[in-house]
Amino acid sequence: MGRGTGIRAVGLDLLFMGVNFSALTLFSTLKDFFANEYGMSSAQLQWAAAAYSIGIFAAFFIGHSKYVEEHPKATVLTAAILAAIPQFLIPISGSSMAVIALRFLQGLVMMAVPIFSSQVGTLFSHARPLALGIILSGIFIGGFIGSNVGWQLAVAYGWRTAYVVFGLAMLVVALIWIGLTPSETLPRHTHEVKESKVTKGSVWKKPFTIIWGFTFFPSIWIIFTLAPLIAFIVTTSFGAELARVSSETLEASYIFWSITIGAIAYLVSRRGSGNPRQLFKSFAYVQAACFVIALVGALSAYIASISGNATSLLASLFILAVIQGTAPTFWSIPSTAYPKDEVTRAGYALGLISNSAAMIGPVASILVASLSTSMWLLTSFLSLMGLVLTLVALRLRLPIEEIRENT
């Protein structure tokens, strides 16, 4: 497969992520519109947010089925449909309980991410983190589009129209992805090859799977807990105007670091021999550096909040957002550390472990919402936790090394 095929695949994956997450952002952007109309309380809105996070967790659980492994295109299409249909139903549901259930379904869109990770592993070697950094930046690019374009559409034509327009965009992009993505770039599993008889179903028995899965747990917690909390924390300490700027700074920084760290990991990995152990070490060292920098950013934000220095706070948020750089390094590992017939299964296992933070995050957000600057201390602890786990993972044998030793 040529370079053009790889670039096209990354572009299509980025388009899928960007459009879907621009639509999914509408819930937080336009929640006041339908909350007032449906009479949803603050607690019900929080449950809807929690349901979405639980849906993300469930997406990785569902991904362990044999059907998902053997039908990647159908999986991505299913993920898109489960996210798009609620876009049409939420405006006409008229029920807060229905909204909560529909938000759970939308969280299942994350079934596509391990497919993209495995796809990139097929197309690239050293450049895996760069390609994944570009793809995963679509989450936050979509956030910008949804919060701005979605708001303008809602003001001009009504919030229901905004929901429907983005729902149609999700379906169109899903069809484009299905039609233009070459099947040969996607993971293929038949469960009949000799190697799979040795390795089938074994990913959960490997210490590496558990430890590496938890290295991304702190990142998920920080990224998807801090984003909704930042406005509240900054409003408490600095006022509403800086809160808006802080939220935009954080989102923009996530995009920057997702791509930048992916590029750095790519450049660092090119210095090695390219064997699985060397590639893993390159990616893991970059991930460890991200946690160290994030720790500095969290502590700086804590000091800035105490001192009331707005400029220092914004700079600290930019530094702290480097935590998003762990996403491309983390998702580069399934295709690096596991045999080919285990890559997709390992991706869902790692995603299930790490995204358990998506279930804890909303509850934790409610608990720490009134703690103001204490959020920065929690973030510091989580960054340190991620660093320690990454260093522990560096000492473990890779699953692909275990297979080679056994054969």
Phi, psi and omega in degrees: 000133184279174181298323180299325178296318179295316180296319179296318180298315179296319179297318180292320178295318178297317178299317179300311182295315183298313183291317181295317182282339171294323178289317183291337177290339182301332181300313180284326182291319187250014186301328181294328180297301185277340176295318178293320183289322180268354180071033180282132178278170177299320179296320179293323176296321178295322177294324177295320177295319179295321179298321177298316179295320178295325176297322176299315178299315181297329181302319181284331176294315180297328184297351180279357181288152179298323182299317181297317181298322187268351182226070183298321179295318179295326179295313179296319178297318178298317179300318181293318181294318180294334176275326186279318183303316177299335177298328178275332185274327181303317181295341182243002184293317180068009184225133179294323179294323177295320179299317180299315179295320180292326177293326175300314180300322181294332178295340181290353177302336182290355173302337184283336189297312177298330175297315179297320179299314179294322179299313179296324177297328177288324188270331187229161173244277179296327187276008180305310183295327178294314179298317180291324177299320178294314182297313184287340175296341178300334177301316186270331171298317176299323178299318178296314182296314182296317184287335181262300181295318180299318179296316180296319177297318181296319180293319185280321188234358180104149185292329178296318179298318179300316179298314182294317180301314180290328176297318177297320179298322179298316181292319179298314180295323177299317179293321177298315181299314180297319185285327187257346180279119180295133182299330182290347178274352185262154179296143179233130180228130177246345181060024180238348181287157185300319185297324184292335177293334179275324191252348187304131174073010188263356187298327181287343181273355184266125178305327181299320181301314183293311184293313182294324177302320181281348176295332181267351179304311179298324181295313178301316180302310184293310186299310188265000171260319182292324183305309179284340183273338190301320181298318180295313183298314183290324177300319180298321186265329189232343182109166188292324183296314179291332178300316179297315180296321181295318179297316179293322178299316181296313181297314179296323180291323176302316179298312182302311186287329178302315181281318184295313180293324175300319178293319179296316178299322177298313181294320180294319183291336181292342181283341182272184182282339179095359176286162186306317181296316181293318178297315179300315181299319179299312182294320183292321178296320177295320178297317178299320179297323177299318180294321178297314180295320179297322177299316177299316180297318180295317179293323178294321178295323177298314180295318180297323180292321179291319182279343181078023182269104185294319180298316179295325180296314180297320178296322180294322178296320177299317180293315182298328182296351176300343179302332177294339178295343177286343180296308179294327178289317180299311185282355174280345189282323181308313181281352178265318191261347186243152173300157186304320184282359178250353191301308182295316179299319178295322179300318179290324178295312179297321178293323179296316180295308185292322183277005168297339175295334178293335177279325182280325186307307181301320179294316179298323180300317180294320183291323184263359185302330182264005185267352177054244187296343178297338177301325181291327178290321175298317179297322177297316179298317180296321178297318178296320178300315179297321179297312182298315181295323178295319179293324176296317180299329180297337183270354183269154173285143176284149177305322180292331176288323178296319180296317181294324178292324181283342182251000000 
